[in-house]
Amino acid sequence: MTLILSLIFSLECASSSYHFTFAHTNDVHGYVNLSKQVIGVDASFADAENFFYTIKQVGHDNVTNFAYIIDSGDFIEGTAYSDLSTYKGELNFALMNISSYDVVTFGNHELQNQTNFKHIHSDITNDNFKPKYLYTNLYNTSDNNTSTKYDKHYYHSIDHPALGVITFLGLSTPGIPIGDPNALFRSDTMENTFSRPEIQNLLKDDSTKMFVLICHFDYDESDAIQMEKKIKAIRAGMDTDVPFVCLMGHTHQIQAAQRGQFIYMQSGHYLSSIGVMEFDIVISTEEGKTTREVKNPFFSNVFMSRFELNKFFLDHYPHVQKNTESNSADNVLLATGMAVDDVDRLIPIHFIGHNSTQTHSSFRSTENGGIQTSPNYKAMNDLISAFHTKHKLEEIVGYNPSILRPDFSDKVNSLHAKFVNEIYPTVNPRIPDKKSSKNKDHRIYIMNEGGVRAIIPRGDLTQVDLVAVDPFGNQWHSLTNVKGSKVNAAFSREMTTNKFFLLPETTSIEKEQDDMRRLHETVTSRVRRKYEKPSNAPQPSETAILSEIEEIYKAELGEDSASFDSKFIRTNVTINNDDEYDLFGSGYVMSKVKALFDDPSLIPDASEVFCSAVLQPYFAKKMTLSSWLDVNVGWWWVVGSVALVMILCAAAVVVISCCCCPRACSKGGAGNSV
């Protein structure tokens, strides 16, 4: 009798557990050969593939363990390995096609250049492309039929007999590309995307027990908050224990958080690290009622070195089977750079190897249970090597006497200051045939924070070094004859143009750039949320918003911030209200600057000159003699020429000696004949 009762009880209180692993990248931006691109890193995309391959081998049996490899967009634009190919991303997507990625989506950088995107779209949507490409909010602007205008690759579902259906959706930054009225492909708004019947039907499907949202926007941006609200409204009255795993991108941060049934993560940028989110889903049945619970969420961020990638499998994965107390040396911190309003909890991030002094010389073999070698490892390295050779990426094109960093807090070696104060004025890439009577003190060169993407190292420079600094093929634009009073008024309203971060002008505030970024994101997020109201509700004035942000900054930074200014612009001149100026900058920056002016007649003049073209002539002038000879002559010519000169000099000495002292020559000759 006891046995029967225990069997009945076990049937009524049955539970089962499933372990999930999501290895994730975002904003790779063409960093596929890090050993040539990042100082001190010995890995390439092929090493990342070994990591992904091992995750799938040891973490995915499709029964109780599930592992997926995801990329959240902006896989291209940013380095010579992306931008110098026939079309941007040709090499990158060739590598992705033989990788272990399961599902990918696009970011704004894939979509921004429409000519380029047509090549990408053709390649990535054909049946031979291995990863599932998902773009839930991509639509064709030339198609007015709502049933056909959206991309057919908008979702992917996996059906598991015990767990249920897992549905993947891909969402990019809404409204991309910006400012291109002729764009054939565009990413739709959240409102339109979640109003589509097919999307609503997917979200209402009772058989789906997990949603994976691959998003190219930050978890704390208004797009993510709007996405949450839409999904909750669509699923009103349905189970609230269905998890939504949201793999984010766009802001290049490392973050992990859980907000109710929504689990968020973002993994950094430039393939400098790989994010790994693990958790268990425990399904319990009691008295005929089934519940699902996400347990043990655990986020690792693994530094991209061969040693650390291997160490992850030896010491950390899967976390439920390891003694995590033994990993006390890891840098375990709460997620940074996020406002915490309305967040149920921040998930601790285990930073593996970010502060490590170990190198690949300590690499341990797979015999100890470490990383495995992907069958495509060699093919990937061969593709990267062939590209490197074809485009002469080792060729020296310039010289830099001291390291320059994209950091406003570095007063001496700030690359932003170098651009506006020296590089642009020296190279002077003005609009062709544009006549300007202004002297150099009335030319304003403008650089936004995001316009500088990499350091310029000290020493000899290659295309790899220079393309990464300003990689997007931006055209050079100008606004001419603008009153100084308008310039000052426009720049003071910069906060209203979205997402350029604020830097107080006072030098007495000793804050690192990252601290300022986190503060900015916290403040602006807090204010944005406060004013999220229905469209028909009264909206606060621009002055009220700026005033509130200023007050928050004062509270955070003290009275030193009393002279708070919201300029994101750095210029090489002091702007006088009564003078006229010519403003110069990249097309992207100038489109933002134009939006600050009240005068619709101000239209930027465009040039076909790319901004990145200013770097090579500037640094070429600073090349050392040895570098110049190496690039322009070649060392074998130098050595040969020196040897030839020495031989000719020796012969000349002999001839001169004979001419000046024939007796010595004849005596030498007689001596030789004896």
C-alpha positions in Angstrom: 0.0 0.0 0.0 2.9 2.4 0.9 4.5 1.6 -2.4 1.4 2.4 -4.3 0.9 5.7 -2.5 4.5 6.7 -3.1 4.1 6.0 -6.8 1.0 8.1 -7.0 2.7 10.9 -5.1 5.7 10.8 -7.4 3.5 11.0 -10.4 1.6 14.0 -9.0 4.8 15.8 -8.0 7.1 14.9 -10.9 9.8 17.4 -11.9 12.4 17.5 -14.6 15.3 19.8 -15.3 16.8 21.1 -18.5 20.1 23.0 -18.8 20.5 25.8 -21.3 23.6 27.4 -22.6 23.7 30.5 -24.9 27.1 31.4 -26.2 26.8 34.9 -27.6 28.5 37.7 -29.5 27.5 41.1 -30.6 29.0 44.0 -32.4 32.0 42.0 -33.8 32.5 44.8 -36.4 35.0 42.7 -38.5 37.4 41.9 -35.6 38.2 38.4 -36.9 42.0 38.4 -36.6 42.6 39.8 -33.2 46.2 38.9 -33.0 46.8 41.5 -35.7 44.2 43.9 -34.5 44.4 44.1 -30.7 47.7 44.4 -28.7 48.2 41.4 -26.4 45.6 39.1 -27.8 46.6 35.9 -29.5 43.3 34.6 -30.8 41.3 34.8 -34.1 37.8 34.1 -35.1 38.9 30.5 -35.7 39.7 30.2 -32.0 36.3 31.6 -31.2 34.9 28.9 -33.5 36.8 26.2 -31.4 35.0 27.6 -28.4 31.6 27.5 -30.0 32.2 24.0 -31.4 33.2 22.7 -27.9 30.1 24.3 -26.3 28.0 22.3 -28.8 29.9 19.1 -28.3 29.8 19.0 -24.5 26.6 21.1 -23.8 24.1 19.9 -26.3 22.5 16.5 -26.4 19.0 17.7 -27.4 17.6 15.7 -24.5 18.3 17.5 -21.2 21.1 19.8 -22.3 20.7 22.5 -25.0 23.3 24.9 -26.4 22.9 27.6 -29.0 25.4 30.0 -30.6 23.9 33.4 -31.3 25.1 36.7 -32.8 23.1 39.9 -32.3 24.3 41.9 -35.3 26.8 44.5 -36.4 29.1 41.7 -37.5 30.7 44.0 -40.1 32.1 47.5 -40.5 34.9 48.4 -38.3 38.2 47.0 -39.6 40.2 46.4 -42.8 39.1 42.7 -42.7 35.5 43.9 -43.2 35.7 47.1 -45.1 38.4 46.3 -47.8 36.5 43.4 -49.3 34.5 43.5 -52.5 31.5 44.4 -50.4 31.7 45.0 -46.7 31.4 41.7 -44.8 32.3 39.4 -47.6 35.0 37.7 -45.6 33.1 37.9 -42.4 30.0 36.2 -43.6 32.1 33.5 -45.4 33.6 32.8 -41.9 30.2 32.8 -40.3 28.9 30.4 -42.9 31.3 27.6 -41.8 31.0 28.4 -38.1 28.9 26.9 -35.3 26.5 29.8 -35.1 22.9 28.7 -35.0 20.9 31.9 -35.3 22.0 35.5 -36.3 20.3 38.8 -36.9 21.4 42.1 -38.4 22.5 45.3 -36.8 22.3 48.9 -38.0 25.8 48.6 -39.7 24.6 45.8 -42.0 21.6 47.9 -43.0 23.0 51.4 -43.1 24.6 51.1 -46.6 21.8 49.8 -48.9 24.0 49.0 -51.8 26.2 46.9 -49.5 23.1 45.3 -47.8 21.8 44.0 -51.1 25.0 41.9 -51.4 24.7 40.7 -47.8 21.0 40.0 -48.1 21.5 37.9 -51.3 24.3 35.8 -49.6 22.8 35.3 -46.2 19.2 34.4 -47.3 20.1 31.7 -49.7 19.6 28.1 -48.8 23.3 27.4 -48.6 23.9 29.8 -45.7 24.3 27.7 -42.6 23.1 29.8 -39.6 19.5 30.7 -39.4 19.2 34.4 -40.4 16.3 36.0 -38.6 15.0 39.5 -39.2 11.5 39.9 -37.8 11.2 43.6 -38.4 12.9 43.8 -41.9 10.6 45.0 -44.6 10.7 45.9 -48.3 9.8 49.5 -48.8 8.8 49.0 -52.4 6.1 46.4 -51.5 2.8 47.8 -50.3 1.3 44.3 -49.7 1.4 43.7 -45.9 1.4 40.0 -46.4 4.5 39.9 -48.6 6.5 43.1 -47.7 8.1 41.6 -44.6 11.1 39.3 -44.8 10.2 35.6 -44.9 13.0 34.7 -42.4 11.2 36.3 -39.4 11.2 33.3 -37.0 12.6 29.9 -36.3 11.1 27.2 -34.1 12.4 24.0 -32.6 10.0 21.4 -31.2 11.1 19.3 -28.3 8.7 16.5 -27.1 9.2 17.0 -23.4 10.2 20.7 -23.2 7.9 22.2 -25.8 8.5 24.6 -28.7 11.4 27.1 -28.6 10.8 30.1 -30.9 13.6 32.4 -32.0 12.9 36.0 -33.3 15.4 38.6 -34.6 14.9 42.3 -34.0 17.2 45.1 -35.1 17.3 48.8 -34.2 14.0 50.2 -35.5 14.1 52.8 -38.3 17.4 51.8 -39.8 18.8 53.1 -42.2 18.7 56.6 -40.9 18.1 59.4 -43.3 17.9 57.4 -46.5 14.6 58.0 -48.2 15.5 55.6 -51.1 16.3 52.6 -48.9 14.8 49.4 -50.3 15.1 47.6 -47.0 14.3 49.1 -43.6 13.8 47.9 -40.0 10.2 48.6 -38.8 9.1 50.2 -35.5 8.1 48.2 -32.5 4.5 49.3 -32.9 4.2 48.0 -36.4 6.2 44.8 -35.8 4.1 43.6 -32.8 0.9 44.7 -34.5 1.4 42.1 -37.3 -1.0 39.1 -37.0 1.7 36.5 -37.7 3.9 37.9 -34.8 0.9 38.1 -32.4 -0.1 34.5 -33.3 3.5 33.3 -32.6 3.5 35.0 -29.2 0.1 33.6 -28.3 1.0 30.0 -29.2 0.5 27.9 -26.1 2.9 25.2 -27.3 5.8 27.6 -27.2 7.6 27.3 -23.8 10.5 29.6 -24.4 11.1 32.6 -26.6 14.6 33.7 -27.7 14.7 37.3 -28.8 17.9 38.3 -30.7 17.9 42.1 -30.5 20.2 44.8 -31.7 19.5 47.3 -29.0 20.3 47.7 -25.3 18.1 46.2 -22.6 17.7 49.6 -21.0 16.8 51.5 -24.1 13.2 52.5 -24.8 13.0 50.0 -27.7 13.5 47.1 -25.2 11.0 48.6 -22.7 8.5 49.0 -25.5 9.1 45.5 -26.7 8.4 44.1 -23.2 5.2 46.1 -22.9 3.9 44.9 -26.3 4.7 41.3 -25.6 3.0 41.5 -22.2 -0.1 43.1 -23.7 -0.3 40.4 -26.4 0.1 37.6 -23.9 -2.3 39.1 -21.3 -3.9 36.3 -19.3 -1.5 33.6 -20.5 1.2 31.8 -18.6 3.8 34.1 -17.0 6.4 31.4 -16.5 7.4 31.2 -20.1 10.9 32.7 -20.2 12.0 35.3 -22.8 15.8 35.1 -23.3 16.9 38.4 -24.8 20.4 38.5 -26.4 21.2 42.2 -26.9 23.7 44.3 -28.8 24.3 47.8 -30.2 25.8 49.6 -27.1 28.9 47.4 -26.8 28.4 46.8 -23.1 28.7 43.7 -20.9 25.5 43.3 -19.0 23.2 40.6 -17.5 19.9 41.2 -15.8 16.5 39.6 -15.1 13.3 41.5 -15.2 10.4 39.2 -14.4 10.3 36.5 -17.1 12.7 38.5 -19.3 16.4 37.5 -19.1 18.8 39.9 -20.7 22.5 39.7 -21.7 25.0 41.6 -23.8 28.5 40.5 -24.4 30.8 43.4 -25.1 32.2 44.2 -28.6 34.9 43.6 -31.2 35.1 39.8 -30.2 37.3 40.9 -27.3 35.1 38.5 -25.2 32.4 35.9 -25.5 29.3 35.9 -23.3 27.9 32.7 -22.0 24.5 32.6 -20.3 23.5 29.4 -18.5 20.4 28.5 -16.6 18.2 25.6 -15.7 14.5 25.3 -16.5 12.8 23.1 -13.9 9.4 21.8 -14.9 7.2 20.6 -12.0 3.8 18.9 -12.0 1.8 19.0 -8.8 -1.9 18.1 -8.6 -2.2 18.2 -12.3 -0.7 21.7 -12.7 2.5 22.2 -14.5 4.9 25.1 -13.7 8.2 26.2 -15.2 10.8 28.0 -13.3 14.2 29.5 -14.4 16.8 28.6 -11.9 20.5 29.3 -11.4 21.1 32.0 -14.0 24.8 32.3 -14.4 26.6 34.7 -16.8 30.3 34.3 -17.8 32.2 36.7 -19.9 35.3 35.0 -21.3 38.3 37.1 -22.5 39.4 36.2 -26.1 42.7 34.5 -25.5 43.5 30.9 -26.2 44.4 30.2 -22.6 41.1 31.7 -21.2 38.9 30.1 -23.8 40.4 26.7 -22.8 40.3 27.5 -19.1 36.5 28.1 -19.3 35.9 24.4 -20.1 38.3 23.2 -17.5 37.2 25.3 -14.6 33.8 26.8 -15.3 31.5 24.9 -17.6 28.8 23.8 -17.0 28.6 25.9 -13.8 26.1 23.4 -12.1 28.7 20.7 -12.2 31.7 22.7 -11.0 32.6 24.0 -7.5 32.3 27.7 -8.2 33.9 28.5 -4.8 37.2 27.4 -6.3 36.9 30.2 -8.8 37.3 32.9 -6.2 40.1 34.5 -8.2 37.7 35.5 -10.9 36.5 39.0 -11.2 32.9 38.5 -10.1 30.9 41.8 -10.3 27.4 43.0 -10.7 26.5 44.1 -14.2 27.7 47.6 -14.9 26.6 50.5 -17.0 22.8 49.9 -16.4 20.1 51.9 -14.7 18.4 49.6 -12.2 14.9 51.0 -12.1 12.3 48.3 -12.4 14.9 45.5 -12.6 14.1 42.5 -10.4 17.7 41.6 -10.1 21.1 42.0 -11.7 22.8 38.8 -12.5 26.5 38.5 -11.3 29.0 38.5 -14.2 32.0 36.2 -13.9 34.7 37.9 -15.8 37.1 35.1 -16.8 40.6 36.2 -17.7 40.0 39.9 -18.2 42.7 40.7 -15.6 44.8 37.6 -16.3 48.5 37.6 -16.9 48.4 34.1 -18.4 49.1 33.7 -22.1 48.8 31.0 -24.6 52.2 29.6 -23.5 50.2 28.1 -20.6 47.7 26.5 -22.9 46.4 23.1 -21.8 45.5 20.4 -24.2 42.1 18.7 -24.8 43.5 15.6 -23.0 42.5 17.4 -19.7 39.0 18.0 -20.9 39.6 21.5 -22.4 38.7 23.1 -25.7 38.3 21.0 -28.8 39.3 21.8 -32.4 36.6 22.5 -34.8 36.7 20.7 -38.2 36.6 24.2 -39.8 39.5 25.7 -37.8 42.1 25.4 -40.5 39.7 26.6 -43.3 38.9 29.7 -41.3 42.5 30.6 -40.6 43.3 30.0 -44.3 40.5 32.5 -45.3 41.8 35.1 -42.9 45.4 34.6 -44.0 44.5 34.8 -47.7 42.6 38.0 -47.2 45.5 39.5 -45.2 48.0 38.7 -48.0 45.7 39.8 -50.8 45.1 43.3 -49.4 48.7 43.8 -48.2 47.6 44.4 -44.6 51.2 44.1 -43.4 52.4 47.0 -45.5 53.6 50.0 -43.5 51.7 53.2 -44.6 52.5 55.6 -41.8 54.2 56.3 -38.4 52.9 57.5 -35.1 55.4 58.8 -32.5 53.1 58.2 -29.4 50.0 56.2 -28.7 46.6 58.0 -29.3 43.5 56.8 -27.4 39.8 57.4 -28.1 39.3 58.8 -24.6 38.1 62.3 -23.6 39.7 61.9 -20.2 43.2 61.7 -21.6 44.2 65.3 -22.0 47.5 64.6 -23.7 46.8 61.7 -26.0 43.1 62.0 -26.8 42.6 61.0 -30.4 39.4 63.1 -30.6 41.4 66.3 -29.8 44.1 65.2 -32.3 41.5 64.9 -35.0 39.9 68.3 -34.6 43.0 70.3 -33.6 45.7 68.8 -35.8 44.8 66.0 -38.2 41.8 67.7 -40.0 43.4 71.2 -40.1 46.7 69.7 -41.4 45.2 67.5 -44.1 42.4 70.0 -44.7 39.9 67.7 -46.5 37.6 70.5 -47.6 34.8 70.1 -50.0 36.1 70.0 -53.6 35.6 73.3 -55.5 34.1 74.9 -52.4 35.6 78.4 -52.1 35.8 79.7 -48.6 37.3 83.1 -47.6 37.4 82.1 -44.0 40.7 81.9 -42.2 41.7 78.7 -40.4 40.4 80.1 -37.1 36.9 80.1 -38.5 36.9 76.5 -39.6 35.3 74.2 -37.0 36.2 70.5 -37.3 33.7 68.3 -35.4 34.1 64.8 -33.9 31.6 62.9 -31.9 32.6 60.2 -29.3 31.5 57.3 -31.5 33.4 58.6 -34.5 36.7 57.2 -33.1 36.6 53.4 -32.9 40.1 52.3 -32.0 43.5 53.4 -30.7 46.4 54.4 -33.0 49.4 52.5 -31.6 52.9 53.9 -31.3 55.3 53.0 -34.1 54.9 51.9 -37.7 51.2 51.8 -38.9 49.4 49.5 -41.4 46.0 49.7 -43.0 44.7 47.5 -40.1 45.6 50.2 -37.7 44.1 53.1 -39.6 40.9 51.6 -41.1 39.8 50.6 -37.6 39.9 54.2 -36.3 37.3 55.6 -38.8 36.0 52.5 -40.7 32.6 53.4 -42.0 33.4 55.1 -45.3 31.9 58.3 -44.1 31.7 61.1 -46.6 33.1 64.5 -45.7 30.4 67.2 -45.2 30.4 70.9 -44.4 28.0 73.6 -43.3 29.2 77.0 -44.4 28.7 80.6 -43.3 26.9 79.8 -40.1 26.5 82.5 -37.4 28.5 81.8 -34.3 25.4 82.6 -32.2 23.5 79.8 -34.0 26.3 77.4 -33.5 26.5 78.0 -29.7 22.7 77.8 -29.3 22.5 74.6 -31.3 25.3 72.8 -29.4 23.8 73.8 -26.1 20.6 71.8 -27.1 22.6 68.7 -27.9 20.8 66.6 -25.3 17.6 66.6 -27.3 19.2 64.7 -30.2 19.4 61.3 -28.4 22.2 59.1 -27.2 25.3 61.1 -27.5 26.6 61.1 -23.9 27.2 64.2 -21.8 30.5 65.4 -20.5 30.7 68.3 -18.0 33.1 71.0 -19.2 34.6 71.5 -15.7 38.1 70.0 -15.5 37.9 69.7 -11.7 35.7 66.6 -11.9 38.1 63.7 -11.8 36.0 61.0 -13.4 37.1 58.2 -15.7 35.3 58.1 -19.1 33.6 54.8 -18.2 32.2 56.2 -15.0 30.8 59.1 -16.9 29.2 56.8 -19.4 27.5 54.8 -16.7 26.3 57.9 -15.0 25.0 59.3 -18.3 23.1 56.1 -19.0 21.6 55.9 -15.6 20.5 59.6 -15.7 19.1 59.6 -19.2 17.3 56.3 -18.7 15.7 57.6 -15.5 14.4 60.7 -17.2 13.2 58.9 -20.3 11.2 56.5 -18.3 9.6 59.2 -16.2 8.3 60.9 -19.3 7.1 57.8 -21.1 3.4 58.8 -21.6 0.7 58.1 -24.1 1.1 60.3 -27.2 -1.9 62.3 -26.4 -0.7 63.2 -22.9 1.0 66.6 -22.4 4.7 66.3 -23.0 7.3 68.2 -20.9 9.2 71.1 -22.5 12.7 70.7 -23.7 13.8 73.2 -21.1 12.2 71.1 -18.3 13.9 67.9 -19.4 17.3 69.6 -19.6 16.8 71.3 -16.3 15.9 68.0 -14.6 19.0 66.2 -16.1 21.2 69.0 -14.9 19.8 68.8 -11.3 20.5 65.0 -11.3 24.0 65.6 -12.4 24.5 68.2 -9.7 23.2 65.7 -7.1 25.6 63.0 -8.4 28.7 65.2 -8.9 28.3 68.0 -6.4 28.6 71.7 -6.9 31.6 71.2 -9.2 29.0 70.5 -12.0 27.4 73.9 -11.6 28.8 74.9 -15.0 27.2 71.8 -16.6 27.2 71.9 -20.4 25.8 69.2 -22.7 28.2 69.6 -25.5 29.3 66.4 -27.2 31.2 68.4 -29.7 34.9 69.0 -29.5 36.2 71.8 -31.7 39.5 73.4 -32.3 38.2 77.0 -31.9 36.4 79.2 -29.5 33.1 80.2 -31.1 32.2 84.0 -31.1 28.6 84.8 -31.5 29.1 87.6 -34.0 31.4 85.7 -36.4 30.5 83.3 -39.2 32.0 79.8 -39.4 32.4 76.8 -41.7 31.7 73.5 -39.9 33.3 70.2 -41.2 32.8 66.6 -40.2 31.7 63.2 -41.3 28.3 62.8 -43.0 26.8 61.1 -40.0 28.0 63.8 -37.6 26.9 66.6 -39.8 23.4 65.1 -40.2 23.1 65.2 -36.4 24.6 68.7 -36.2 22.2 70.0 -38.9 19.3 68.7 -36.8 20.3 71.0 -34.0 19.8 74.2 -36.1 16.4 75.9 -36.5 17.3 77.1 -40.0 16.1 74.6 -42.7 18.1 76.3 -45.3 21.3 75.0 -43.9 22.1 71.9 -46.0 25.5 70.1 -45.7 27.7 70.0 -48.8 28.9 66.5 -49.5 32.2 65.3 -50.7 33.2 61.9 -52.1 36.3 62.0 -49.8 36.0 59.4 -47.0 37.0 60.6 -43.6 39.4 57.7 -43.2 41.3 59.0 -46.1 42.7 61.9 -44.0 44.6 59.5 -41.7 47.0 58.0 -44.2 48.4 61.2 -45.6 48.7 62.7 -42.1 50.7 59.8 -40.6 52.6 59.2 -43.8 54.3 62.5 -43.3 55.5 61.3 -39.9 57.2 58.2 -41.2 60.8 57.6 -40.1 63.5 57.2 -42.8 63.7 53.5 -42.2 59.9 53.1 -42.6 59.8 55.3 -45.7 62.6 53.3 -47.3 60.9 50.1 -46.4 57.5 51.2 -47.9 58.7 53.2 -50.9 62.0 51.6 -51.9 62.3 48.2 -50.3 65.2 47.0 -48.1 66.8 44.8 -50.7 67.1 47.9 -53.0 68.6 49.8 -50.1 71.2 47.1 -49.2 72.0 46.6 -52.9 72.4 50.3 -53.5 74.6 50.7 -50.4 76.8 47.8 -51.5 77.0 49.2 -55.1 78.0 52.6 -53.8 80.7 51.1 -51.5 82.1 49.1 -54.5 82.1 52.2 -56.7 83.7 54.3 -53.9 86.4 51.7 -53.5 87.1 51.6 -57.3 87.1 55.4 -57.3 89.8 55.5 -54.6 91.9 53.1 -56.5 91.6 55.1 -59.7 92.3 58.4 -58.0 95.3 56.9 -56.3 96.7 55.6 -59.6 96.1 59.0 -61.2 97.7 61.0 -58.4 100.6 58.6 -57.7 101.4 56.6 -60.8 104.8 55.5 -59.3 102.9 53.7 -56.5 100.7 51.9 -59.0 103.6 50.9 -61.1 105.5 49.7 -58.1 102.5 47.7 -57.0 102.3 46.3 -60.4 106.0 45.3 -60.5 105.7 43.8 -57.1 102.8 41.6 -58.3 104.8 40.3 -61.2 107.8 39.1 -59.2 
